[in-house]
């Protein structure tokens, strides 16, 4: 039995679709969903659904009964009172389930930066989550992408109407990227493979070493219109998050993350690409995903 968390989210939905598309993939899948109405008819037909949050110990215990594999993703919650507390509130029930219910393998979504990132807000909290899960002794694979290409989708309107997107990163520093479809493909492959053991990171670094300015150039070419990138300060990044309803702690975490990325450079060109786990190039993603979103 495979359990999928966050099945209506950007990554979890794609993981679930890939599992359902696999030979015999409709056998033995269970999902945890806060709002089952957001699941497709196909999922309701072929998948067991447990309603609730995987931060709820009772819900997680019910979902993991008889399960041996788990896809784990802590969803962002901008209203959380504490970044570290948010990740801990999800991870502690998982540690309990692993210890008592025999889950053998966990595939979790994390981030690059282990051993390098310091005081990096949500990145640091995610890396601490990995360590807490690994400490249980469960077989664990931490999927570690850098900057997600899909982060630009939230700025599709700005790209369409003003020809600009904003990043709290130096315009001329290389920023490695990853498409969520590559995360999902790697997760599904690992969940369907019952042979791997131990604990390890799985870097997911796309083939490009573009700077934000280089990314803007690619976007301009794909859209056939001028698009530029504008750097926003970490303070402005925080202020924007607060304006959109984030808690003080969550907004400060985002600012800390941006400063760490700029100062410590662990999403930069020093990371080699990993074509076996992250083959999608930025231009291909722009053509397949960003262009339809901007032109919608």
C-alpha positions in Angstrom: 0.0 0.0 0.0 1.3 3.4 -1.0 0.0 6.5 0.9 0.2 9.9 -0.9 0.0 13.2 1.1 -0.9 16.5 -0.4 -2.6 14.8 -3.4 -4.3 18.0 -4.7 -1.2 20.0 -4.6 1.2 20.9 -7.4 3.5 18.0 -6.8 1.4 15.4 -5.1 -1.3 15.5 -7.8 1.3 14.7 -10.4 2.8 11.9 -8.3 -0.7 10.4 -7.9 -1.4 10.6 -11.7 1.9 8.9 -12.5 1.1 6.1 -10.1 -2.3 5.6 -11.6 -0.8 5.5 -15.1 1.7 2.8 -14.1 0.9 -0.9 -14.9 -1.3 -2.1 -12.0 -0.9 1.3 -10.6 -4.5 1.5 -9.4 -3.9 -1.2 -6.9 -3.0 -0.2 -3.3 -3.1 3.6 -3.2 -4.5 5.7 -0.4 -4.5 9.5 -0.2 -4.9 11.9 2.7 -7.0 15.0 1.5 -8.4 17.9 3.5 -11.0 18.4 0.8 -11.7 15.2 -1.1 -14.1 17.1 -3.4 -10.9 18.5 -5.1 -9.9 15.0 -6.2 -10.7 13.9 -9.7 -13.4 11.3 -10.5 -10.6 9.0 -11.6 -9.0 9.2 -8.2 -12.3 8.6 -6.4 -12.9 5.6 -8.5 -9.5 3.9 -8.0 -8.0 5.3 -4.7 -8.9 5.0 -1.0 -9.4 8.5 0.5 -8.8 9.5 4.1 -10.2 12.9 4.9 -8.2 15.3 7.0 -4.7 16.7 7.4 -1.6 14.5 7.7 -0.5 16.8 10.6 -3.4 15.1 12.5 -1.9 12.0 14.3 -5.2 10.1 14.1 -5.7 10.8 10.4 -2.1 9.8 9.6 -2.4 6.7 11.7 -5.6 5.7 9.8 -4.1 6.4 6.4 -0.9 4.4 7.1 -2.6 1.3 8.5 -1.1 -1.6 6.5 1.0 0.8 4.3 4.6 0.2 3.6 5.4 3.2 1.4 4.7 6.9 1.9 5.0 10.0 -0.2 5.6 12.9 2.2 5.2 16.6 1.5 4.7 19.3 4.1 2.4 21.9 2.5 3.3 25.6 2.9 1.0 27.4 5.3 1.7 31.1 5.2 -0.4 31.8 8.2 1.6 29.4 10.5 2.8 31.0 13.7 6.2 29.4 13.4 8.1 28.0 10.4 10.0 25.5 12.5 6.9 24.6 14.4 4.9 24.1 11.2 7.3 21.5 9.9 7.6 19.9 13.4 3.8 19.7 13.7 3.7 17.5 10.6 6.9 15.5 11.2 6.3 14.4 14.8 3.1 12.4 13.9 5.0 10.8 11.1 7.8 9.7 13.4 5.2 8.2 15.6 3.6 6.3 12.7 6.9 5.0 11.4 7.8 3.7 14.9 4.5 1.9 15.5 3.0 1.0 12.2 5.7 -0.5 10.1 6.0 2.0 7.2 9.2 0.8 5.5 10.0 3.5 2.9 9.4 7.3 2.8 10.0 9.5 -0.2 9.9 13.2 1.0 10.1 16.5 -0.8 12.9 18.6 0.6 15.5 21.0 -0.9 19.1 21.5 -1.8 21.4 23.1 0.8 22.2 20.3 3.3 25.4 21.1 5.1 25.5 24.6 3.6 22.2 26.4 4.3 22.2 28.3 7.5 19.4 30.5 9.0 17.6 29.9 5.7 14.0 30.0 6.9 11.8 27.4 5.2 14.8 25.7 3.7 16.4 25.2 7.1 13.1 23.9 8.5 12.8 21.4 5.6 16.3 20.1 6.0 15.7 19.7 9.8 12.6 17.7 8.8 14.7 15.3 6.8 17.0 14.7 9.8 14.1 14.0 12.1 12.7 11.5 9.7 16.0 9.8 9.1 16.6 9.5 12.8 13.7 6.9 12.9 15.8 4.5 10.9 13.2 4.3 8.1 14.4 3.8 4.5 14.3 7.4 3.3 14.9 9.4 0.1 14.9 13.2 0.3 14.1 14.7 -3.0 16.2 17.9 -3.2 15.4 20.4 -6.0 16.7 24.0 -6.1 14.3 26.8 -7.3 11.1 25.5 -8.7 10.2 26.7 -12.2 6.5 26.7 -11.1 7.3 29.5 -8.7 7.0 31.8 -11.7 3.4 30.8 -12.4 2.2 33.0 -9.6 3.5 36.0 -11.6 1.8 35.1 -14.9 -0.4 38.1 -14.7 2.5 40.4 -14.1 4.4 38.9 -17.0 1.3 39.2 -19.2 0.3 42.8 -18.3 3.6 44.4 -17.4 6.3 42.3 -18.9 8.1 41.8 -15.6 8.6 39.2 -12.9 10.2 39.7 -9.5 12.8 37.6 -7.7 14.6 38.3 -4.4 17.9 37.1 -5.9 20.8 38.8 -7.7 19.9 39.2 -11.4 23.3 38.1 -12.6 23.9 35.1 -10.3 23.2 31.6 -11.7 20.0 30.1 -10.3 19.6 26.4 -10.8 16.0 25.3 -11.4 13.8 22.2 -11.5 10.3 21.4 -12.9 7.8 19.9 -10.6 7.0 17.2 -13.1 10.6 15.9 -12.7 10.1 15.7 -8.9 6.9 13.8 -9.4 8.5 11.4 -11.9 11.3 10.6 -9.5 9.0 10.2 -6.6 6.7 7.8 -8.5 9.7 5.8 -9.6 11.0 5.4 -6.1 7.5 4.6 -4.7 7.0 1.8 -7.2 10.5 0.3 -6.4 10.5 -1.8 -3.3 14.2 -2.6 -3.5 16.1 0.5 -2.3 17.3 0.8 1.2 19.0 3.2 3.5 18.8 7.0 3.6 20.0 9.4 0.9 19.4 12.7 -0.8 18.3 12.7 -4.5 19.3 16.0 -6.1 17.0 17.2 -8.8 19.0 19.9 -10.7 17.8 20.9 -14.2 20.2 21.3 -17.1 20.4 25.1 -17.1 22.7 27.4 -15.2 20.8 30.6 -16.1 20.8 33.8 -14.1 17.5 35.5 -13.5 18.4 37.8 -16.3 19.0 34.8 -18.5 15.7 33.4 -17.5 14.0 36.6 -18.5 15.7 36.3 -21.9 14.3 32.8 -22.4 10.9 33.9 -21.3 11.0 36.8 -23.8 11.9 34.5 -26.6 9.3 31.9 -25.8 6.5 34.6 -25.5 7.9 36.7 -28.4 7.6 39.8 -26.3 10.1 41.7 -24.0 10.1 40.4 -20.4 12.5 41.6 -17.7 13.3 40.5 -14.2 13.4 43.0 -11.3 15.2 42.2 -8.1 13.2 42.8 -4.9 14.9 43.2 -1.6 14.4 40.7 1.2 12.6 43.4 3.1 10.2 44.0 0.2 9.7 40.3 -0.2 8.7 40.1 3.4 6.4 43.1 3.1 4.7 41.5 0.1 4.1 38.3 1.9 2.6 40.2 4.9 0.4 42.1 2.5 -1.0 38.8 1.1 -1.8 37.5 4.6 1.3 35.7 5.7 2.2 35.6 9.4 5.1 37.6 10.7 7.1 34.4 11.2 6.4 33.0 7.8 7.2 36.2 6.1 10.4 36.6 8.0 11.3 33.0 7.0 10.9 33.9 3.4 13.1 36.9 3.8 15.7 34.8 5.6 15.6 32.2 2.8 16.1 34.9 0.2 19.1 36.3 2.0 20.6 32.9 2.5 20.2 32.0 -1.2 22.0 35.2 -2.1 24.7 35.1 0.5 25.4 31.3 0.5 24.7 30.5 -3.2 23.6 26.9 -2.7 21.0 27.2 -5.6 23.8 28.4 -7.9 26.0 27.0 -10.6 28.1 25.0 -8.2 25.6 22.2 -8.3 26.0 19.9 -11.3 22.9 19.0 -13.3 21.2 15.6 -12.7 19.7 14.7 -16.1 18.6 11.3 -14.8 16.3 12.9 -12.3 15.7 16.4 -13.7 15.8 16.4 -17.5 13.4 19.3 -18.1 15.1 22.5 -19.4 13.8 25.9 -18.5 13.0 26.7 -22.2 11.0 23.5 -22.6 9.1 24.3 -19.4 8.3 27.8 -20.5 6.9 26.5 -23.8 4.9 23.7 -22.1 3.7 25.4 -18.9 4.4 29.1 -18.6 3.4 30.2 -22.1 -0.1 28.7 -21.8 -0.5 30.2 -18.4 0.5 33.7 -19.5 -1.6 33.6 -22.7 -4.7 32.1 -21.0 
